[in-house]
Amino acid sequence: MTQSEKISFQRKYGLRFLQVLIILVAFFLVRNCIFTLSSDIPSEQQLNQYYKMGYDAGKIKALGSYPVKEPSFSDPLLKKKYRDGFRNGWDDERNIR
């Protein structure tokens, strides 16, 4: 490339956009890893308890009863277990009918 040739507009701003995108992805990955590593890991008993609560709530909802209020979660892993249980309870009850 000689001195007189210029970088095209699309290439110049495309590279800037790519740099910003890579920085954002790296930031979110690091933030997520720090968040999950810093929190205490819940016990297996507590995970099973939240799964069962979600499973029961999903069955009740599938039967057409009043919606169950979702409990507050102190840990994202507990929320995931509750939602997994809710989905499995919903699916199991719908498949039986």
Secondary structure, 3 states (H helix, E strand, C coil): CCCCCCCCHHHHHHHHHHHHHHHHHHHHHHHHHHHHHHCCCCCHHHHHHHHHHHHHHHHHHHCCCCCCCCCCCCCHHHHHHHHHHHHHHHHHHHHHC
